[in-house]
Amino acid sequence: MEQNNMLAMILAGGRGTRLKELTKKNAKPAVYFGGKYRIIDFPLSNCANSDVNVVGVLTQYEPTQLNAYAGAGQRWGLDTRGSGVYVLPPSEKEGTKFDVYQGTADAITQNIDFIDQFDPDYVLVLSGDHIYKMDYAQMLAYHKEHNADATIAVLPVPMKEASRFGIMNTDENNRIVEFEEKPEHPKSNLASMGIYIFNWKLLRKELMDDKNKKDTHHDFGKDIIPSYLSQNKALYAWKFEGYWKDVGTIDSLWEANMDLLNKNNELNLDDKNWKIYTEDVPSFPHYVSPTGNVEHSYINQGAIISGNVKDSVLFNGVEVAEGADVQQSVLMPGVKVGKGAKVYRAIVAGNVKIDAEAVVGSLSSQEIELISKRVKKGE
């Protein structure tokens, strides 16, 4: 590979328990989003668009579907010579299979041999469960310009919300002088995005040192970053400007889908200069019958609309029968809404059937309903 090269390691092994039934049999990064995408499409597409050609996807919980999906590198153009997407589950050593990575840093440590074979100068470490578009090449240029040992992407957040995040305190040159995990009284509003660029040789040494420690979480935020700071390593904050969403809850996943309906949304999935690539599902075009009505909604191919759909996101193969009313909702692939049924302010999991005349949710409710099994009239 070329000098000054960088490979990416995507941490895609989170349980995603706050997404409830959506992640009961599926890894969080494989959850559907935006009418035709999966969450992991975003970091993978960012890598492809940023000319990061070697990507390791580190999986663990309910990995079957995610492994098969991420392993098809051609979806993101990452299957050409010298590039590829590599699925990396926890290692098997001395006859004992690890069920989980022991921490975010341990996930990289277990894959040191994988990284070494490519001999990179830099390693980009990413979370696999956020919705955003980012040019990692710009971040790398910043890293080189500052002769940094590590660069951390940060997002300026409202000061009143800063206590919810890991906060980076910096000097006037954006060099990080202190890291505080969810501080009660934050000194700045620069929230860590969990996106790091490291010089590989230095990180490799740090990971091996951490591996041999007893009193460690094997975690970047709790161990590796504080260790760098204690050694006075050059850590810099790179300020990100743009849309970013941690879709870790039902409400935040719903909100991110609804954000797409804003014509001025920052994510802009129609941007031809920064495409988000995904699986191409063969299907007929969507169809709106004479009794159907669609207003202010994202409708994917294969959907058949014979009822009313407003302020909603519908995936491939969704059917909304005559007289049905769907508003402020996300209907995942294969959902069937029966005649006269009402679906309001809800996320409906894939292939779920809403029977005729059944009612789900309420337009006046502050709660977002998650529907993961068949709903009959009167339930």
C-alpha positions in Angstrom: 0.0 0.0 0.0 1.1 3.6 -0.5 3.0 5.6 2.0 0.9 7.5 4.6 -2.0 5.1 4.1 -4.9 4.7 6.5 -7.2 1.8 7.1 -10.5 1.9 9.1 -11.8 -0.3 11.9 -15.5 0.0 12.4 -16.8 -1.0 15.9 -20.0 -2.7 15.0 -20.5 -5.0 17.9 -22.8 -3.0 20.2 -25.9 -4.7 21.6 -28.2 -1.8 21.0 -30.5 -2.9 23.8 -32.4 0.5 23.8 -33.7 -0.3 20.4 -35.5 -3.2 22.0 -37.0 -5.8 19.6 -35.2 -4.2 16.6 -31.9 -5.6 17.9 -33.2 -8.8 19.6 -32.1 -10.9 16.6 -30.1 -8.3 14.7 -27.0 -6.2 15.3 -27.6 -2.5 15.8 -25.6 -1.4 12.8 -27.8 -3.6 10.6 -31.0 -1.9 11.7 -32.9 -0.2 8.8 -33.0 3.5 8.3 -34.2 6.1 5.8 -36.4 4.1 3.5 -33.7 1.8 2.0 -30.6 2.0 4.1 -29.0 0.2 7.1 -27.1 2.2 9.7 -23.8 0.7 8.8 -24.1 2.0 5.2 -23.1 5.5 6.5 -19.6 4.8 7.9 -18.9 2.3 5.1 -20.0 4.9 2.5 -17.9 7.6 4.2 -14.9 5.3 3.9 -15.5 4.7 0.2 -16.0 8.4 -0.4 -12.9 9.3 1.6 -10.7 6.8 -0.3 -10.2 4.6 2.8 -10.0 1.3 0.9 -9.4 -1.3 3.6 -12.2 -1.6 6.3 -12.4 -4.0 9.1 -16.0 -4.4 10.6 -15.8 -5.7 14.1 -18.9 -7.7 15.0 -20.1 -9.7 18.0 -23.8 -9.7 19.0 -26.3 -11.3 16.7 -23.8 -11.0 13.8 -25.2 -13.4 11.2 -27.1 -10.9 9.1 -24.6 -8.1 9.6 -21.7 -10.4 8.6 -23.3 -11.4 5.4 -24.3 -7.8 4.6 -21.0 -6.1 5.4 -19.0 -8.8 3.7 -20.4 -7.8 0.3 -17.9 -5.0 -0.2 -19.1 -4.3 -3.8 -22.1 -2.4 -2.4 -19.7 0.4 -1.4 -17.1 -0.1 -4.2 -14.8 -1.7 -1.6 -14.0 -4.9 -3.4 -11.5 -3.8 -6.0 -7.8 -4.7 -6.0 -6.1 -3.5 -2.9 -9.4 -2.8 -1.1 -12.1 -4.7 0.7 -14.4 -5.0 3.7 -13.3 -7.6 6.2 -15.7 -9.0 8.9 -13.8 -9.5 12.1 -15.6 -11.3 15.0 -13.9 -11.8 18.4 -10.8 -14.0 18.2 -10.4 -17.6 19.1 -7.3 -18.3 21.1 -6.0 -21.3 22.9 -9.2 -23.2 22.2 -11.4 -20.7 24.0 -13.7 -18.6 21.9 -14.3 -15.1 23.2 -18.1 -14.3 23.2 -17.4 -10.6 23.2 -14.7 -8.1 22.8 -13.7 -6.9 26.2 -13.8 -3.2 25.3 -13.4 -0.8 22.4 -9.6 -1.0 22.6 -9.6 -4.7 23.1 -11.5 -5.0 19.8 -8.6 -3.4 18.1 -6.0 -5.4 20.1 -7.5 -8.7 19.1 -7.1 -7.7 15.5 -3.5 -6.4 15.6 -2.4 -9.2 13.2 -5.0 -8.2 10.7 -3.9 -4.5 10.8 -0.2 -5.4 10.6 -0.6 -7.2 7.3 -1.5 -3.9 5.6 1.3 -2.0 7.4 -0.7 1.3 7.7 0.7 4.6 8.9 -2.7 5.5 10.4 -5.7 3.7 11.8 -9.1 5.3 11.8 -11.4 3.9 14.5 -15.2 4.4 14.0 -18.4 3.7 15.7 -20.7 1.7 13.4 -24.0 3.0 14.7 -24.2 6.7 13.9 -26.0 8.5 11.1 -23.7 11.1 9.5 -21.6 12.0 6.4 -17.9 12.8 7.0 -14.8 13.2 4.9 -12.2 11.3 6.8 -9.5 12.5 4.3 -10.0 16.0 5.6 -9.6 14.8 9.1 -6.4 12.9 8.2 -5.1 16.1 6.5 -5.7 18.0 9.8 -4.0 15.2 11.7 -0.9 15.4 9.5 -0.9 19.2 9.6 -0.7 19.2 13.4 1.8 16.4 13.6 -0.7 14.7 16.0 -0.3 11.4 17.8 -4.1 11.1 17.8 -6.9 13.2 16.4 -10.5 13.0 17.8 -13.5 14.2 15.9 -15.6 16.5 18.1 -19.1 18.0 17.7 -19.9 21.3 19.4 -23.2 20.7 21.3 -25.4 23.1 23.3 -23.7 23.7 26.6 -26.8 22.6 28.5 -26.4 19.1 26.9 -22.7 18.8 27.3 -22.9 16.7 30.5 -24.4 13.9 28.5 -21.2 13.4 26.5 -17.5 12.7 26.8 -16.1 16.3 26.6 -12.7 17.4 25.2 -11.2 20.4 26.8 -8.7 22.1 24.5 -6.2 25.0 24.4 -6.3 27.9 21.8 -4.7 25.6 19.2 -7.3 22.8 19.6 -4.8 20.6 21.4 -6.7 18.4 23.9 -5.5 19.1 27.4 -8.2 17.2 29.3 -10.9 14.6 28.7 -14.0 14.4 31.0 -16.6 11.6 30.7 -20.1 13.1 31.2 -18.9 15.9 33.5 -21.5 17.4 35.9 -20.1 20.9 35.3 -18.6 20.8 31.8 -15.8 23.3 30.9 -16.5 23.1 27.1 -19.1 21.8 24.7 -16.8 19.8 22.5 -18.3 16.3 22.5 -16.4 13.3 21.4 -17.9 11.6 18.4 -16.1 8.3 19.0 -14.1 8.8 15.8 -10.3 8.6 16.1 -7.2 8.7 13.9 -4.1 7.2 15.5 -0.6 6.8 14.3 -0.5 3.0 14.1 2.9 2.2 15.6 2.3 4.3 18.7 -1.2 3.0 19.1 0.0 -0.6 18.7 2.5 -0.1 21.5 -0.2 1.5 23.7 -2.7 -1.4 23.0 -0.1 -4.0 24.0 0.7 -2.2 27.2 -3.0 -2.0 28.0 -3.5 -5.6 27.2 -1.1 -6.6 30.0 -2.6 -4.3 32.6 -5.0 -5.6 35.3 -6.8 -2.4 36.3 -8.2 -1.5 32.8 -11.5 -1.4 30.9 -9.6 -1.9 27.6 -11.5 1.1 26.4 -10.5 4.1 24.3 -12.3 6.7 26.3 -11.6 5.3 29.8 -8.0 4.1 29.2 -6.2 4.8 26.0 -7.0 8.5 25.7 -6.3 9.2 29.4 -3.0 7.3 29.0 -2.0 9.5 25.9 -2.8 12.6 27.9 -0.8 11.4 30.9 2.2 10.9 28.6 1.7 14.4 27.1 1.1 12.9 23.6 -0.1 15.3 21.0 -3.9 14.9 20.9 -6.0 17.3 18.8 -9.7 18.0 18.4 -11.1 18.2 14.8 -14.3 20.1 14.8 -17.1 18.5 12.7 -19.8 20.6 11.1 -22.8 18.8 9.8 -25.6 16.4 10.6 -24.7 13.7 13.2 -27.2 11.4 15.1 -26.7 8.6 17.6 -29.7 6.5 16.8 -29.4 4.4 20.0 -33.0 4.7 21.1 -36.4 4.3 19.5 -37.1 8.0 19.8 -33.8 9.0 18.2 -34.2 6.5 15.4 -37.7 7.9 14.7 -36.4 11.5 14.9 -33.6 10.8 12.4 -36.1 9.3 9.9 -38.3 12.3 10.4 -35.4 14.7 9.8 -35.2 13.4 6.3 -38.6 14.9 5.5 -37.2 18.4 6.1 -36.4 19.8 2.7 -33.4 21.6 4.3 -32.1 18.6 6.2 -28.3 18.6 6.6 -28.0 14.9 5.9 -29.3 15.3 2.3 -29.3 11.7 1.0 -29.8 13.1 -2.6 -26.3 14.6 -2.6 -24.7 13.2 -5.8 -21.2 14.3 -4.6 -21.4 12.2 -1.4 -23.5 9.1 -2.1 -24.6 6.8 0.6 -24.4 3.3 -0.9 -26.6 0.4 0.1 -28.0 -3.0 -1.0 -29.9 -2.8 -4.3 -33.1 -4.8 -3.8 -34.7 -5.8 -7.1 -38.3 -4.6 -7.0 -41.0 -3.0 -9.1 -41.4 0.8 -8.7 -43.7 2.0 -5.9 -47.4 2.4 -6.9 -50.0 4.8 -5.6 -53.5 3.6 -6.5 -56.5 5.9 -7.3 -57.6 5.6 -3.7 -54.1 6.3 -2.4 -52.7 9.6 -1.2 -49.0 10.4 -0.3 -48.0 13.7 1.3 -44.6 14.8 2.6 -43.1 11.3 2.8 -40.2 9.1 1.7 -41.6 6.1 -0.3 -39.2 3.4 -1.5 -39.6 1.1 -4.5 -42.0 -1.8 -4.2 -44.4 0.0 -1.9 -48.1 -0.1 -2.8 -50.2 2.7 -1.4 -54.0 2.5 -1.5 -54.6 4.5 1.7 -53.3 7.8 3.1 -49.6 8.3 4.0 -48.4 11.5 5.5 -45.1 12.6 7.1 -43.8 9.1 7.0 -40.9 6.9 5.8 -41.9 3.6 4.0 -39.4 0.9 3.0 -39.4 -1.6 0.2 -42.5 -3.8 -0.2 -44.7 -1.9 2.3 -48.5 -2.2 1.6 -51.0 0.3 2.9 -54.6 -0.8 2.1 -57.5 1.3 1.1 -58.9 3.5 3.9 -55.8 3.0 6.1 -54.2 6.1 7.5 -50.4 6.2 8.3 -48.9 9.4 9.8 -45.6 10.3 11.4 -44.4 6.7 11.2 -41.6 4.5 9.9 -42.7 1.3 8.2 -39.8 -1.1 7.6 -39.6 -3.6 4.8 -42.6 -5.8 4.1 -45.0 -4.2 6.5 -48.7 -4.7 5.7 -51.3 -2.2 6.9 -54.9 -3.5 6.5 -58.0 -1.7 5.4 -59.1 1.1 7.7 -56.1 0.6 10.1 -54.5 3.6 11.7 -50.8 3.9 12.4 -49.6 7.0 14.2 -46.2 8.1 15.5 -44.8 4.6 15.3 -41.9 2.5 14.1 -43.2 -0.8 12.7 -40.5 -3.6 12.4 -40.0 -5.5 9.1 -42.8 -7.9 7.9 -45.2 -7.0 10.7 -48.9 -7.1 9.8 -51.3 -4.4 11.1 -54.8 -6.0 10.7 -57.8 -4.2 9.2 -59.3 -1.5 11.5 -56.5 -1.9 14.1 -55.2 1.2 15.7 -51.5 1.8 16.6 -50.3 4.9 18.5 -51.8 8.4 18.6 -51.1 11.7 16.9 -51.3 13.4 20.3 -48.9 11.1 22.1 -45.4 12.1 23.1 -44.3 8.5 23.0 -43.1 6.7 19.8 -44.6 3.2 19.6 -42.4 0.3 18.5 -44.5 -2.5 16.9 -42.7 -5.7 16.4 -45.5 -8.2 16.1 -48.9 -8.6 14.5 -51.6 -6.1 15.7 -55.2 -7.2 15.6 -58.3 -5.0 15.8 -59.0 -4.0 19.4 -55.5 -4.8 20.7 
